[in-house]
Amino acid sequence: MIEKTVVVTNRLGIHARPATVFVQAAAKFQADIFLSKGDVSRVNGKSIMGVMMLAAEQGAEVLVEAEGTDAEQAVETLAELLANDFEDKI
């Protein structure tokens, strides 16, 4: 399992549009992808409902986890997306 903690930079947090971008990016990887925030249980990073249920606001620390053949690349790509305000994606 590869994991990385990232701070959400989007001023509105992970709302519908960034969640959609995240899920679409996550779907490109074969690895199983999970997100968690604080005491919220792990959610499926490939599920729009799961990602939105995190209710991750700006400044929230989110743990990105992946397990599978391309887990390392998945975590790096998705963590960068969260940390860079979804730049060039929305």
PDB file of N, CA, C and O in Angstrom:
ATOM      1  N   MET A   1       0.856  -1.181   0.000  1.00  0.00           N
ATOM      2  CA  MET A   1       0.000   0.000   0.000  1.00  0.00           C
ATOM      3  C   MET A   1       0.896   1.236   0.000  1.00  0.00           C
ATOM      4  O   MET A   1       1.777   1.377   0.847  1.00  0.00           O
ATOM      5  N   ILE A   2       0.662   2.114  -0.947  1.00  0.00           N
ATOM      6  CA  ILE A   2       1.382   3.386  -1.051  1.00  0.00           C
ATOM      7  C   ILE A   2       0.441   4.468  -0.541  1.00  0.00           C
ATOM      8  O   ILE A   2      -0.749   4.453  -0.856  1.00  0.00           O
ATOM      9  N   GLU A   3       0.959   5.404   0.240  1.00  0.00           N
ATOM     10  CA  GLU A   3       0.095   6.469   0.755  1.00  0.00           C
ATOM     11  C   GLU A   3       0.842   7.787   0.854  1.00  0.00           C
ATOM     12  O   GLU A   3       2.068   7.833   0.952  1.00  0.00           O
ATOM     13  N   LYS A   4       0.053   8.860   0.824  1.00  0.00           N
ATOM     14  CA  LYS A   4       0.622  10.203   0.932  1.00  0.00           C
ATOM     15  C   LYS A   4      -0.447  11.130   1.497  1.00  0.00           C
ATOM     16  O   LYS A   4      -1.605  11.077   1.082  1.00  0.00           O
ATOM     17  N   THR A   5      -0.060  11.973   2.440  1.00  0.00           N
ATOM     18  CA  THR A   5      -0.980  12.956   3.006  1.00  0.00           C
ATOM     19  C   THR A   5      -0.812  14.267   2.252  1.00  0.00           C
ATOM     20  O   THR A   5       0.305  14.722   2.003  1.00  0.00           O
ATOM     21  N   VAL A   6      -1.946  14.866   1.895  1.00  0.00           N
ATOM     22  CA  VAL A   6      -1.945  16.087   1.091  1.00  0.00           C
ATOM     23  C   VAL A   6      -2.906  17.095   1.713  1.00  0.00           C
ATOM     24  O   VAL A   6      -3.925  16.711   2.288  1.00  0.00           O
ATOM     25  N   VAL A   7      -2.587  18.374   1.601  1.00  0.00           N
ATOM     26  CA  VAL A   7      -3.477  19.436   2.055  1.00  0.00           C
ATOM     27  C   VAL A   7      -4.281  19.930   0.856  1.00  0.00           C
ATOM     28  O   VAL A   7      -3.711  20.259  -0.185  1.00  0.00           O
ATOM     29  N   VAL A   8      -5.606  19.982   1.003  1.00  0.00           N
ATOM     30  CA  VAL A   8      -6.498  20.451  -0.067  1.00  0.00           C
ATOM     31  C   VAL A   8      -6.313  21.958  -0.227  1.00  0.00           C
ATOM     32  O   VAL A   8      -6.446  22.707   0.740  1.00  0.00           O
ATOM     33  N   THR A   9      -6.009  22.401  -1.441  1.00  0.00           N
ATOM     34  CA  THR A   9      -5.755  23.823  -1.681  1.00  0.00           C
ATOM     35  C   THR A   9      -6.922  24.555  -2.339  1.00  0.00           C
ATOM     36  O   THR A   9      -6.981  25.784  -2.290  1.00  0.00           O
ATOM     37  N   ASN A  10      -7.843  23.828  -2.947  1.00  0.00           N
ATOM     38  CA  ASN A  10      -8.975  24.480  -3.610  1.00  0.00           C
ATOM     39  C   ASN A  10      -9.751  25.301  -2.586  1.00  0.00           C
ATOM     40  O   ASN A  10     -10.101  24.792  -1.522  1.00  0.00           O
ATOM     41  N   ARG A  11     -10.019  26.559  -2.897  1.00  0.00           N
ATOM     42  CA  ARG A  11     -10.661  27.445  -1.917  1.00  0.00           C
ATOM     43  C   ARG A  11     -12.049  26.981  -1.507  1.00  0.00           C
ATOM     44  O   ARG A  11     -12.530  27.348  -0.435  1.00  0.00           O
ATOM     45  N   LEU A  12     -12.698  26.182  -2.340  1.00  0.00           N
ATOM     46  CA  LEU A  12     -14.021  25.653  -2.004  1.00  0.00           C
ATOM     47  C   LEU A  12     -13.949  24.201  -1.540  1.00  0.00           C
ATOM     48  O   LEU A  12     -14.977  23.564  -1.312  1.00  0.00           O
ATOM     49  N   GLY A  13     -12.743  23.689  -1.405  1.00  0.00           N
ATOM     50  CA  GLY A  13     -12.592  22.295  -0.994  1.00  0.00           C
ATOM     51  C   GLY A  13     -12.896  21.354  -2.149  1.00  0.00           C
ATOM     52  O   GLY A  13     -12.885  21.751  -3.315  1.00  0.00           O
ATOM     53  N   ILE A  14     -13.165  20.107  -1.808  1.00  0.00           N
ATOM     54  CA  ILE A  14     -13.480  19.116  -2.846  1.00  0.00           C
ATOM     55  C   ILE A  14     -14.998  19.077  -3.003  1.00  0.00           C
ATOM     56  O   ILE A  14     -15.675  18.245  -2.399  1.00  0.00           O
ATOM     57  N   HIS A  15     -15.516  19.981  -3.817  1.00  0.00           N
ATOM     58  CA  HIS A  15     -16.950  20.013  -4.116  1.00  0.00           C
ATOM     59  C   HIS A  15     -17.188  19.205  -5.390  1.00  0.00           C
ATOM     60  O   HIS A  15     -16.303  18.465  -5.818  1.00  0.00           O
ATOM     61  N   ALA A  16     -18.339  19.330  -5.989  1.00  0.00           N
ATOM     62  CA  ALA A  16     -18.738  18.460  -7.105  1.00  0.00           C
ATOM     63  C   ALA A  16     -17.752  18.455  -8.273  1.00  0.00           C
ATOM     64  O   ALA A  16     -17.366  17.385  -8.745  1.00  0.00           O
ATOM     65  N   ARG A  17     -17.347  19.613  -8.737  1.00  0.00           N
ATOM     66  CA  ARG A  17     -16.478  19.652  -9.918  1.00  0.00           C
ATOM     67  C   ARG A  17     -15.093  19.052  -9.647  1.00  0.00           C
ATOM     68  O   ARG A  17     -14.648  18.205 -10.421  1.00  0.00           O
ATOM     69  N   PRO A  18     -14.395  19.460  -8.575  1.00  0.00           N
ATOM     70  CA  PRO A  18     -13.106  18.818  -8.301  1.00  0.00           C
ATOM     71  C   PRO A  18     -13.241  17.321  -8.003  1.00  0.00           C
ATOM     72  O   PRO A  18     -12.361  16.535  -8.355  1.00  0.00           O
ATOM     73  N   ALA A  19     -14.331  16.931  -7.361  1.00  0.00           N
ATOM     74  CA  ALA A  19     -14.541  15.505  -7.079  1.00  0.00           C
ATOM     75  C   ALA A  19     -14.658  14.725  -8.382  1.00  0.00           C
ATOM     76  O   ALA A  19     -14.126  13.621  -8.499  1.00  0.00           O
ATOM     77  N   THR A  20     -15.350  15.295  -9.355  1.00  0.00           N
ATOM     78  CA  THR A  20     -15.496  14.647 -10.659  1.00  0.00           C
ATOM     79  C   THR A  20     -14.142  14.509 -11.345  1.00  0.00           C
ATOM     80  O   THR A  20     -13.822  13.452 -11.890  1.00  0.00           O
ATOM     81  N   VAL A  21     -13.350  15.572 -11.317  1.00  0.00           N
ATOM     82  CA  VAL A  21     -12.017  15.539 -11.922  1.00  0.00           C
ATOM     83  C   VAL A  21     -11.162  14.477 -11.234  1.00  0.00           C
ATOM     84  O   VAL A  21     -10.453  13.721 -11.897  1.00  0.00           O
ATOM     85  N   PHE A  22     -11.231  14.423  -9.904  1.00  0.00           N
ATOM     86  CA  PHE A  22     -10.443  13.442  -9.152  1.00  0.00           C
ATOM     87  C   PHE A  22     -10.844  12.022  -9.527  1.00  0.00           C
ATOM     88  O   PHE A  22      -9.982  11.185  -9.796  1.00  0.00           O
ATOM     89  N   VAL A  23     -12.137  11.743  -9.546  1.00  0.00           N
ATOM     90  CA  VAL A  23     -12.631  10.395  -9.853  1.00  0.00           C
ATOM     91  C   VAL A  23     -12.252   9.993 -11.279  1.00  0.00           C
ATOM     92  O   VAL A  23     -11.864   8.849 -11.516  1.00  0.00           O
ATOM     93  N   GLN A  24     -12.360  10.918 -12.222  1.00  0.00           N
ATOM     94  CA  GLN A  24     -11.975  10.609 -13.602  1.00  0.00           C
ATOM     95  C   GLN A  24     -10.484  10.293 -13.694  1.00  0.00           C
ATOM     96  O   GLN A  24     -10.086   9.387 -14.426  1.00  0.00           O
ATOM     97  N   ALA A  25      -9.665  11.033 -12.959  1.00  0.00           N
ATOM     98  CA  ALA A  25      -8.223  10.762 -12.951  1.00  0.00           C
ATOM     99  C   ALA A  25      -7.936   9.423 -12.280  1.00  0.00           C
ATOM    100  O   ALA A  25      -7.094   8.659 -12.754  1.00  0.00           O
ATOM    101  N   ALA A  26      -8.625   9.136 -11.188  1.00  0.00           N
ATOM    102  CA  ALA A  26      -8.422   7.879 -10.454  1.00  0.00           C
ATOM    103  C   ALA A  26      -8.807   6.672 -11.302  1.00  0.00           C
ATOM    104  O   ALA A  26      -8.181   5.616 -11.211  1.00  0.00           O
ATOM    105  N   ALA A  27      -9.835   6.833 -12.125  1.00  0.00           N
ATOM    106  CA  ALA A  27     -10.327   5.725 -12.953  1.00  0.00           C
ATOM    107  C   ALA A  27      -9.296   5.273 -13.989  1.00  0.00           C
ATOM    108  O   ALA A  27      -9.406   4.170 -14.524  1.00  0.00           O
ATOM    109  N   LYS A  28      -8.317   6.094 -14.272  1.00  0.00           N
ATOM    110  CA  LYS A  28      -7.293   5.746 -15.265  1.00  0.00           C
ATOM    111  C   LYS A  28      -6.270   4.747 -14.724  1.00  0.00           C
ATOM    112  O   LYS A  28      -5.469   4.199 -15.481  1.00  0.00           O
ATOM    113  N   PHE A  29      -6.303   4.517 -13.418  1.00  0.00           N
ATOM    114  CA  PHE A  29      -5.342   3.612 -12.795  1.00  0.00           C
ATOM    115  C   PHE A  29      -5.992   2.279 -12.459  1.00  0.00           C
ATOM    116  O   PHE A  29      -7.182   2.215 -12.149  1.00  0.00           O
ATOM    117  N   GLN A  30      -5.201   1.220 -12.524  1.00  0.00           N
ATOM    118  CA  GLN A  30      -5.698  -0.106 -12.169  1.00  0.00           C
ATOM    119  C   GLN A  30      -5.748  -0.297 -10.659  1.00  0.00           C
ATOM    120  O   GLN A  30      -6.533  -1.105 -10.163  1.00  0.00           O
ATOM    121  N   ALA A  31      -4.932   0.425  -9.938  1.00  0.00           N
ATOM    122  CA  ALA A  31      -4.846   0.287  -8.481  1.00  0.00           C
ATOM    123  C   ALA A  31      -6.172   0.635  -7.817  1.00  0.00           C
ATOM    124  O   ALA A  31      -6.954   1.432  -8.334  1.00  0.00           O
ATOM    125  N   ASP A  32      -6.406   0.021  -6.663  1.00  0.00           N
ATOM    126  CA  ASP A  32      -7.525   0.418  -5.810  1.00  0.00           C
ATOM    127  C   ASP A  32      -7.089   1.693  -5.109  1.00  0.00           C
ATOM    128  O   ASP A  32      -5.977   1.768  -4.586  1.00  0.00           O
ATOM    129  N   ILE A  33      -7.966   2.702  -5.095  1.00  0.00           N
ATOM    130  CA  ILE A  33      -7.610   4.010  -4.547  1.00  0.00           C
ATOM    131  C   ILE A  33      -8.593   4.381  -3.450  1.00  0.00           C
ATOM    132  O   ILE A  33      -9.806   4.235  -3.601  1.00  0.00           O
ATOM    133  N   PHE A  34      -8.044   4.865  -2.340  1.00  0.00           N
ATOM    134  CA  PHE A  34      -8.868   5.248  -1.196  1.00  0.00           C
ATOM    135  C   PHE A  34      -8.440   6.615  -0.691  1.00  0.00           C
ATOM    136  O   PHE A  34      -7.279   7.005  -0.813  1.00  0.00           O
ATOM    137  N   LEU A  35      -9.401   7.337  -0.122  1.00  0.00           N
ATOM    138  CA  LEU A  35      -9.142   8.627   0.506  1.00  0.00           C
ATOM    139  C   LEU A  35      -9.690   8.586   1.923  1.00  0.00           C
ATOM    140  O   LEU A  35     -10.687   7.917   2.195  1.00  0.00           O
ATOM    141  N   SER A  36      -9.035   9.305   2.819  1.00  0.00           N
ATOM    142  CA  SER A  36      -9.588   9.470   4.161  1.00  0.00           C
ATOM    143  C   SER A  36      -9.185  10.842   4.681  1.00  0.00           C
ATOM    144  O   SER A  36      -8.157  11.401   4.297  1.00  0.00           O
ATOM    145  N   LYS A  37     -10.024  11.365   5.564  1.00  0.00           N
ATOM    146  CA  LYS A  37      -9.788  12.683   6.155  1.00  0.00           C
ATOM    147  C   LYS A  37     -10.118  12.595   7.635  1.00  0.00           C
ATOM    148  O   LYS A  37     -11.251  12.292   8.009  1.00  0.00           O
ATOM    149  N   GLY A  38      -9.134  12.859   8.467  1.00  0.00           N
ATOM    150  CA  GLY A  38      -9.377  12.839   9.909  1.00  0.00           C
ATOM    151  C   GLY A  38      -9.994  11.535  10.366  1.00  0.00           C
ATOM    152  O   GLY A  38      -9.456  10.456  10.119  1.00  0.00           O
ATOM    153  N   ASP A  39     -11.130  11.648  11.034  1.00  0.00           N
ATOM    154  CA  ASP A  39     -11.782  10.458  11.574  1.00  0.00           C
ATOM    155  C   ASP A  39     -12.805   9.842  10.616  1.00  0.00           C
ATOM    156  O   ASP A  39     -13.492   8.885  10.975  1.00  0.00           O
ATOM    157  N   VAL A  40     -12.910  10.385   9.398  1.00  0.00           N
ATOM    158  CA  VAL A  40     -13.826   9.812   8.403  1.00  0.00           C
ATOM    159  C   VAL A  40     -13.216   8.518   7.880  1.00  0.00           C
ATOM    160  O   VAL A  40     -12.032   8.473   7.546  1.00  0.00           O
ATOM    161  N   SER A  41     -14.029   7.466   7.809  1.00  0.00           N
ATOM    162  CA  SER A  41     -13.481   6.205   7.314  1.00  0.00           C
ATOM    163  C   SER A  41     -13.053   6.330   5.864  1.00  0.00           C
ATOM    164  O   SER A  41     -13.424   7.269   5.159  1.00  0.00           O
ATOM    165  N   ARG A  42     -12.273   5.371   5.445  1.00  0.00           N
ATOM    166  CA  ARG A  42     -11.775   5.366   4.066  1.00  0.00           C
ATOM    167  C   ARG A  42     -12.930   5.301   3.086  1.00  0.00           C
ATOM    168  O   ARG A  42     -13.907   4.582   3.293  1.00  0.00           O
ATOM    169  N   VAL A  43     -12.796   6.069   2.012  1.00  0.00           N
ATOM    170  CA  VAL A  43     -13.796   6.033   0.945  1.00  0.00           C
ATOM    171  C   VAL A  43     -13.099   5.635  -0.347  1.00  0.00           C
ATOM    172  O   VAL A  43     -11.895   5.836  -0.507  1.00  0.00           O
ATOM    173  N   ASN A  44     -13.862   5.078  -1.252  1.00  0.00           N
ATOM    174  CA  ASN A  44     -13.359   4.662  -2.557  1.00  0.00           C
ATOM    175  C   ASN A  44     -13.043   5.910  -3.388  1.00  0.00           C
ATOM    176  O   ASN A  44     -13.927   6.726  -3.646  1.00  0.00           O
ATOM    177  N   GLY A  45     -11.794   6.055  -3.799  1.00  0.00           N
ATOM    178  CA  GLY A  45     -11.379   7.213  -4.582  1.00  0.00           C
ATOM    179  C   GLY A  45     -11.880   7.209  -6.009  1.00  0.00           C
ATOM    180  O   GLY A  45     -11.701   8.187  -6.734  1.00  0.00           O
ATOM    181  N   LYS A  46     -12.507   6.113  -6.421  1.00  0.00           N
ATOM    182  CA  LYS A  46     -13.068   6.034  -7.772  1.00  0.00           C
ATOM    183  C   LYS A  46     -14.581   6.217  -7.760  1.00  0.00           C
ATOM    184  O   LYS A  46     -15.244   6.038  -8.782  1.00  0.00           O
ATOM    185  N   SER A  47     -15.121   6.574  -6.600  1.00  0.00           N
ATOM    186  CA  SER A  47     -16.563   6.773  -6.441  1.00  0.00           C
ATOM    187  C   SER A  47     -16.852   8.248  -6.183  1.00  0.00           C
ATOM    188  O   SER A  47     -16.358   8.818  -5.210  1.00  0.00           O
ATOM    189  N   ILE A  48     -17.644   8.862  -7.044  1.00  0.00           N
ATOM    190  CA  ILE A  48     -17.975  10.281  -6.877  1.00  0.00           C
ATOM    191  C   ILE A  48     -18.665  10.520  -5.535  1.00  0.00           C
ATOM    192  O   ILE A  48     -18.393  11.517  -4.866  1.00  0.00           O
ATOM    193  N   MET A  49     -19.547   9.619  -5.143  1.00  0.00           N
ATOM    194  CA  MET A  49     -20.251   9.775  -3.867  1.00  0.00           C
ATOM    195  C   MET A  49     -19.278   9.644  -2.696  1.00  0.00           C
ATOM    196  O   MET A  49     -19.360  10.391  -1.721  1.00  0.00           O
ATOM    197  N   GLY A  50     -18.361   8.692  -2.803  1.00  0.00           N
ATOM    198  CA  GLY A  50     -17.377   8.515  -1.745  1.00  0.00           C
ATOM    199  C   GLY A  50     -16.509   9.747  -1.568  1.00  0.00           C
ATOM    200  O   GLY A  50     -16.301  10.212  -0.447  1.00  0.00           O
ATOM    201  N   VAL A  51     -16.005  10.274  -2.671  1.00  0.00           N
ATOM    202  CA  VAL A  51     -15.125  11.444  -2.614  1.00  0.00           C
ATOM    203  C   VAL A  51     -15.879  12.653  -2.066  1.00  0.00           C
ATOM    204  O   VAL A  51     -15.328  13.411  -1.268  1.00  0.00           O
ATOM    205  N   MET A  52     -17.112  12.841  -2.475  1.00  0.00           N
ATOM    206  CA  MET A  52     -17.889  13.981  -1.984  1.00  0.00           C
ATOM    207  C   MET A  52     -18.255  13.821  -0.508  1.00  0.00           C
ATOM    208  O   MET A  52     -18.381  14.813   0.211  1.00  0.00           O
ATOM    209  N   MET A  53     -18.427  12.571  -0.053  1.00  0.00           N
ATOM    210  CA  MET A  53     -18.765  12.327   1.356  1.00  0.00           C
ATOM    211  C   MET A  53     -17.646  12.759   2.301  1.00  0.00           C
ATOM    212  O   MET A  53     -17.895  12.994   3.484  1.00  0.00           O
ATOM    213  N   LEU A  54     -16.435  12.865   1.801  1.00  0.00           N
ATOM    214  CA  LEU A  54     -15.335  13.331   2.650  1.00  0.00           C
ATOM    215  C   LEU A  54     -15.575  14.750   3.148  1.00  0.00           C
ATOM    216  O   LEU A  54     -15.149  15.111   4.245  1.00  0.00           O
ATOM    217  N   ALA A  55     -16.255  15.550   2.340  1.00  0.00           N
ATOM    218  CA  ALA A  55     -16.496  16.959   2.671  1.00  0.00           C
ATOM    219  C   ALA A  55     -15.182  17.646   3.055  1.00  0.00           C
ATOM    220  O   ALA A  55     -15.101  18.337   4.070  1.00  0.00           O
ATOM    221  N   ALA A  56     -14.164  17.443   2.228  1.00  0.00           N
ATOM    222  CA  ALA A  56     -12.837  17.999   2.506  1.00  0.00           C
ATOM    223  C   ALA A  56     -12.790  19.468   2.108  1.00  0.00           C
ATOM    224  O   ALA A  56     -12.874  19.808   0.928  1.00  0.00           O
ATOM    225  N   GLU A  57     -12.656  20.329   3.105  1.00  0.00           N
ATOM    226  CA  GLU A  57     -12.616  21.762   2.869  1.00  0.00           C
ATOM    227  C   GLU A  57     -11.180  22.212   2.615  1.00  0.00           C
ATOM    228  O   GLU A  57     -10.237  21.443   2.801  1.00  0.00           O
ATOM    229  N   GLN A  58     -11.025  23.463   2.187  1.00  0.00           N
ATOM    230  CA  GLN A  58      -9.683  24.003   1.962  1.00  0.00           C
ATOM    231  C   GLN A  58      -8.878  23.884   3.249  1.00  0.00           C
ATOM    232  O   GLN A  58      -9.365  24.213   4.330  1.00  0.00           O
ATOM    233  N   GLY A  59      -7.651  23.413   3.125  1.00  0.00           N
ATOM    234  CA  GLY A  59      -6.783  23.252   4.283  1.00  0.00           C
ATOM    235  C   GLY A  59      -6.879  21.892   4.956  1.00  0.00           C
ATOM    236  O   GLY A  59      -6.077  21.578   5.835  1.00  0.00           O
ATOM    237  N   ALA A  60      -7.853  21.080   4.552  1.00  0.00           N
ATOM    238  CA  ALA A  60      -8.011  19.751   5.151  1.00  0.00           C
ATOM    239  C   ALA A  60      -6.876  18.835   4.714  1.00  0.00           C
ATOM    240  O   ALA A  60      -6.417  18.897   3.574  1.00  0.00           O
ATOM    241  N   GLU A  61      -6.429  17.988   5.632  1.00  0.00           N
ATOM    242  CA  GLU A  61      -5.425  16.981   5.296  1.00  0.00           C
ATOM    243  C   GLU A  61      -6.143  15.720   4.847  1.00  0.00           C
ATOM    244  O   GLU A  61      -6.974  15.173   5.571  1.00  0.00           O
ATOM    245  N   VAL A  62      -5.815  15.266   3.650  1.00  0.00           N
ATOM    246  CA  VAL A  62      -6.440  14.076   3.073  1.00  0.00           C
ATOM    247  C   VAL A  62      -5.346  13.042   2.826  1.00  0.00           C
ATOM    248  O   VAL A  62      -4.293  13.354   2.270  1.00  0.00           O
ATOM    249  N   LEU A  63      -5.609  11.820   3.242  1.00  0.00           N
ATOM    250  CA  LEU A  63      -4.678  10.723   2.999  1.00  0.00           C
ATOM    251  C   LEU A  63      -5.097  10.019   1.718  1.00  0.00           C
ATOM    252  O   LEU A  63      -6.221   9.528   1.611  1.00  0.00           O
ATOM    253  N   VAL A  64      -4.193   9.970   0.748  1.00  0.00           N
ATOM    254  CA  VAL A  64      -4.424   9.267  -0.516  1.00  0.00           C
ATOM    255  C   VAL A  64      -3.691   7.934  -0.420  1.00  0.00           C
ATOM    256  O   VAL A  64      -2.487   7.900  -0.163  1.00  0.00           O
ATOM    257  N   GLU A  65      -4.418   6.836  -0.626  1.00  0.00           N
ATOM    258  CA  GLU A  65      -3.828   5.498  -0.554  1.00  0.00           C
ATOM    259  C   GLU A  65      -4.135   4.745  -1.839  1.00  0.00           C
ATOM    260  O   GLU A  65      -5.197   4.922  -2.436  1.00  0.00           O
ATOM    261  N   ALA A  66      -3.207   3.914  -2.255  1.00  0.00           N
ATOM    262  CA  ALA A  66      -3.440   3.081  -3.434  1.00  0.00           C
ATOM    263  C   ALA A  66      -2.732   1.748  -3.252  1.00  0.00           C
ATOM    264  O   ALA A  66      -1.669   1.660  -2.638  1.00  0.00           O
ATOM    265  N   GLU A  67      -3.353   0.718  -3.803  1.00  0.00           N
ATOM    266  CA  GLU A  67      -2.783  -0.618  -3.752  1.00  0.00           C
ATOM    267  C   GLU A  67      -3.006  -1.278  -5.100  1.00  0.00           C
ATOM    268  O   GLU A  67      -4.132  -1.338  -5.594  1.00  0.00           O
ATOM    269  N   GLY A  68      -1.931  -1.771  -5.691  1.00  0.00           N
ATOM    270  CA  GLY A  68      -2.021  -2.419  -6.994  1.00  0.00           C
ATOM    271  C   GLY A  68      -0.790  -2.135  -7.829  1.00  0.00           C
ATOM    272  O   GLY A  68       0.185  -1.551  -7.357  1.00  0.00           O
ATOM    273  N   THR A  69      -0.858  -2.562  -9.080  1.00  0.00           N
ATOM    274  CA  THR A  69       0.315  -2.498  -9.953  1.00  0.00           C
ATOM    275  C   THR A  69       0.836  -1.086 -10.199  1.00  0.00           C
ATOM    276  O   THR A  69       2.049  -0.889 -10.270  1.00  0.00           O
ATOM    277  N   ASP A  70      -0.036  -0.116 -10.329  1.00  0.00           N
ATOM    278  CA  ASP A  70       0.396   1.257 -10.610  1.00  0.00           C
ATOM    279  C   ASP A  70       0.117   2.188  -9.428  1.00  0.00           C
ATOM    280  O   ASP A  70      -0.142   3.377  -9.613  1.00  0.00           O
ATOM    281  N   ALA A  71       0.172   1.643  -8.225  1.00  0.00           N
ATOM    282  CA  ALA A  71      -0.173   2.393  -7.015  1.00  0.00           C
ATOM    283  C   ALA A  71       0.703   3.625  -6.807  1.00  0.00           C
ATOM    284  O   ALA A  71       0.199   4.694  -6.464  1.00  0.00           O
ATOM    285  N   GLU A  72       1.998   3.482  -7.011  1.00  0.00           N
ATOM    286  CA  GLU A  72       2.904   4.610  -6.775  1.00  0.00           C
ATOM    287  C   GLU A  72       2.594   5.774  -7.709  1.00  0.00           C
ATOM    288  O   GLU A  72       2.538   6.925  -7.276  1.00  0.00           O
ATOM    289  N   GLN A  73       2.394   5.477  -8.977  1.00  0.00           N
ATOM    290  CA  GLN A  73       2.063   6.527  -9.946  1.00  0.00           C
ATOM    291  C   GLN A  73       0.702   7.139  -9.624  1.00  0.00           C
ATOM    292  O   GLN A  73       0.523   8.351  -9.746  1.00  0.00           O
ATOM    293  N   ALA A  74      -0.252   6.315  -9.215  1.00  0.00           N
ATOM    294  CA  ALA A  74      -1.591   6.804  -8.875  1.00  0.00           C
ATOM    295  C   ALA A  74      -1.528   7.787  -7.716  1.00  0.00           C
ATOM    296  O   ALA A  74      -2.113   8.867  -7.785  1.00  0.00           O
ATOM    297  N   VAL A  75      -0.826   7.421  -6.657  1.00  0.00           N
ATOM    298  CA  VAL A  75      -0.738   8.299  -5.484  1.00  0.00           C
ATOM    299  C   VAL A  75      -0.057   9.610  -5.847  1.00  0.00           C
ATOM    300  O   VAL A  75      -0.532  10.675  -5.453  1.00  0.00           O
ATOM    301  N   GLU A  76       1.033   9.558  -6.582  1.00  0.00           N
ATOM    302  CA  GLU A  76       1.741  10.785  -6.960  1.00  0.00           C
ATOM    303  C   GLU A  76       0.860  11.697  -7.809  1.00  0.00           C
ATOM    304  O   GLU A  76       0.788  12.901  -7.561  1.00  0.00           O
ATOM    305  N   THR A  77       0.194  11.131  -8.805  1.00  0.00           N
ATOM    306  CA  THR A  77      -0.651  11.919  -9.705  1.00  0.00           C
ATOM    307  C   THR A  77      -1.830  12.535  -8.961  1.00  0.00           C
ATOM    308  O   THR A  77      -2.114  13.723  -9.118  1.00  0.00           O
ATOM    309  N   LEU A  78      -2.513  11.735  -8.156  1.00  0.00           N
ATOM    310  CA  LEU A  78      -3.713  12.208  -7.467  1.00  0.00           C
ATOM    311  C   LEU A  78      -3.370  13.176  -6.336  1.00  0.00           C
ATOM    312  O   LEU A  78      -4.109  14.131  -6.099  1.00  0.00           O
ATOM    313  N   ALA A  79      -2.275  12.943  -5.644  1.00  0.00           N
ATOM    314  CA  ALA A  79      -1.844  13.863  -4.592  1.00  0.00           C
ATOM    315  C   ALA A  79      -1.488  15.217  -5.198  1.00  0.00           C
ATOM    316  O   ALA A  79      -1.811  16.260  -4.630  1.00  0.00           O
ATOM    317  N   GLU A  80      -0.829  15.200  -6.344  1.00  0.00           N
ATOM    318  CA  GLU A  80      -0.475  16.444  -7.027  1.00  0.00           C
ATOM    319  C   GLU A  80      -1.734  17.203  -7.451  1.00  0.00           C
ATOM    320  O   GLU A  80      -1.784  18.430  -7.362  1.00  0.00           O
ATOM    321  N   LEU A  81      -2.729  16.483  -7.904  1.00  0.00           N
ATOM    322  CA  LEU A  81      -3.998  17.094  -8.301  1.00  0.00           C
ATOM    323  C   LEU A  81      -4.628  17.827  -7.115  1.00  0.00           C
ATOM    324  O   LEU A  81      -5.069  18.969  -7.252  1.00  0.00           O
ATOM    325  N   LEU A  82      -4.670  17.173  -5.956  1.00  0.00           N
ATOM    326  CA  LEU A  82      -5.244  17.783  -4.755  1.00  0.00           C
ATOM    327  C   LEU A  82      -4.417  18.974  -4.270  1.00  0.00           C
ATOM    328  O   LEU A  82      -4.969  20.005  -3.888  1.00  0.00           O
ATOM    329  N   ALA A  83      -3.109  18.828  -4.288  1.00  0.00           N
ATOM    330  CA  ALA A  83      -2.221  19.862  -3.755  1.00  0.00           C
ATOM    331  C   ALA A  83      -2.112  21.081  -4.656  1.00  0.00           C
ATOM    332  O   ALA A  83      -1.761  22.165  -4.189  1.00  0.00           O
ATOM    333  N   ASN A  84      -2.406  20.918  -5.935  1.00  0.00           N
ATOM    334  CA  ASN A  84      -2.252  22.016  -6.888  1.00  0.00           C
ATOM    335  C   ASN A  84      -3.577  22.619  -7.318  1.00  0.00           C
ATOM    336  O   ASN A  84      -3.692  23.163  -8.416  1.00  0.00           O
ATOM    337  N   ASP A  85      -4.574  22.522  -6.452  1.00  0.00           N
ATOM    338  CA  ASP A  85      -5.848  23.211  -6.686  1.00  0.00           C
ATOM    339  C   ASP A  85      -6.523  22.764  -7.978  1.00  0.00           C
ATOM    340  O   ASP A  85      -7.285  23.526  -8.573  1.00  0.00           O
ATOM    341  N   PHE A  86      -6.252  21.538  -8.417  1.00  0.00           N
ATOM    342  CA  PHE A  86      -6.835  20.990  -9.640  1.00  0.00           C
ATOM    343  C   PHE A  86      -6.494  21.860 -10.842  1.00  0.00           C
ATOM    344  O   PHE A  86      -7.248  21.925 -11.813  1.00  0.00           O
ATOM    345  N   GLU A  87      -5.332  22.536 -10.762  1.00  0.00           N
ATOM    346  CA  GLU A  87      -4.873  23.445 -11.804  1.00  0.00           C
ATOM    347  C   GLU A  87      -4.894  22.784 -13.177  1.00  0.00           C
ATOM    348  O   GLU A  87      -4.484  21.633 -13.331  1.00  0.00           O
ATOM    349  N   ASP A  88      -5.372  23.516 -14.162  1.00  0.00           N
ATOM    350  CA  ASP A  88      -5.443  23.059 -15.556  1.00  0.00           C
ATOM    351  C   ASP A  88      -6.411  21.898 -15.760  1.00  0.00           C
ATOM    352  O   ASP A  88      -6.419  21.295 -16.833  1.00  0.00           O
ATOM    353  N   LYS A  89      -7.217  21.572 -14.770  1.00  0.00           N
ATOM    354  CA  LYS A  89      -8.132  20.438 -14.903  1.00  0.00           C
ATOM    355  C   LYS A  89      -9.592  20.871 -14.881  1.00  0.00           C
ATOM    356  O   LYS A  89     -10.461  20.138 -15.353  1.00  0.00           O
ATOM    357  N   ILE A  90      -9.871  22.050 -14.342  1.00  0.00           N
ATOM    358  CA  ILE A  90     -11.272  22.497 -14.241  1.00  0.00           C
ATOM    359  C   ILE A  90     -11.485  23.658 -15.177  1.00  0.00           C
ATOM    360  O   ILE A  90     -12.591  24.193 -15.256  1.00  0.00           O
TER     361      ILE A  90
END
